[in-house]
C-alpha cells in the first residue's frame, strides 16, 4: 500500500509544468575589468509558483532578472545560457532568439516586471490614467479610448485602488498606492510570469504586509507565476513556494521555503537566516559571531579556507 502511494506522488510543479526554464545562464560586465555577475545559473519556474530569489546587494539578483527579460544594456553581456518560456498556449519560446517586434510583443505580454524603486518609476507630470493607458496604446492599438479607460479603472480596482485615482498625479498617491499602480501596470496584459524586483523596499511594515497579501491574492486569482527578488529572507519565507539563495553570481542553495528555513544546507544561507533579529529578543548566533569577526577585522561572510 505504501509503495502504491509513493509511486503515485506527482513531481513538483516546476518539473511537471515549468513556465520558465533557465539553463547555464552567464552574464559579464565588460568594463576596464571584466566582472562575472551571473555564473552558470540553472533554475525552473513552475506555472503559478512563487520563487523567491534572495541574497545580499550586488550578488547578481537583478542582473539575472534583467538578463532573462532581455533588458540588459552594455557593458553587460550575456555570454552563455538558454532561456525557454513555455507559453500556456502550448508552444515554447526561445527568449534569447527573439528580435525586433517579436521581442517587444513578448515583453509585458508573456513576462512583465515590477522594477526596483518602482514607486519612483511613475512619470511625475502624467496622470495615472495616461501612464496605464500607454500600455494599451502600445500593445492594443485597436482599443478605443473608452475601452482603455475602462480597462485602466478595472486594473486599479484589482489592486485595491479606487478608479477615481485615475485622474491623480503620482505625488498625490501614498507610497503603497504608487506601488499598487506599478503592480497593476505589470498585470495589464495578463502575463504568465511577473518578475518583482524589491517591490516592498522603502515601504513601512504595515504597507509591506498589505502589498504581500495583495500579490498572493492576485497570483491565486489570475494564476501567474512570480519571481520575487529581495535581500529580505524572512519576507521570502512568508510568500514563496521555493527559495533560491544567490552569492557572488551563483545560486548556492535552492529548496522549498520551509525546508530551507528549518534545514539550510549551505553555510551562507544559515548566516543569512541568523542575521535577522529574533522577535523574542534573543541575540542570534550570527550577531555574536559577526561581532567577534568584526572585532578581529574579518568578515563573517568571508569564505573559510
Beta strands, then each sheet from edge to edge (+ up, - down):
strand 1: 18-30
strand 2: 34-46
strand 3: 50-54
strand 4: 76-86
strand 5: 92-94
strand 6: 111-114
strand 7: 193-197
strand 8: 225-230
strand 9: 242-247
strand 10: 250-256
sheet 1: 2+ 1- 4+ 5-
sheet 2: 6+ 7+ 8+ 3+ 9+ 10-
end
